[in-house]
Amino acid sequence: MDRKMANRKLIRLSQLKSKLATENLEEMDWVTFGVIVKKVTPQSANNGRTFSIWRLNDLRDLNQCVSLFLFGDVHKEHWKTDQGTV
């Protein structure tokens, strides 16, 4: 893990909103980790394509969640991922 994280900044999901407001994250190499705490049943968009919505949390602040929308090949490959997966 130390090798993978070398020269990267860890930003917790619960800090993401404040970091987006105060730092230019596009100019740095950063990483975040999250646990799938809720999955919504796959939905159909107006164009007929199916997508998934996951709610992610870093287990530090259970009131701070990030919604992740999965479309296209990402949805097809990962929609069966279990709740509780990191």
C-alpha angles and dihedrals in degrees: 000000000000090000093049092048096047110129092002128113120228113223116184116226089238088058097044098094094051093043091052089054096047107030136048098238092178089072097053138060105242137167135201133186128209142176120224101242097169136015124197117215108263111274135205119238122218089264090058096251118132123234139174134222122210126186110216130196135177092219090238097094112016091194092063111076132162121214114222119196116205118202137172119350092357090058092046092050100042111025092104093055109130125248108254094041117134 
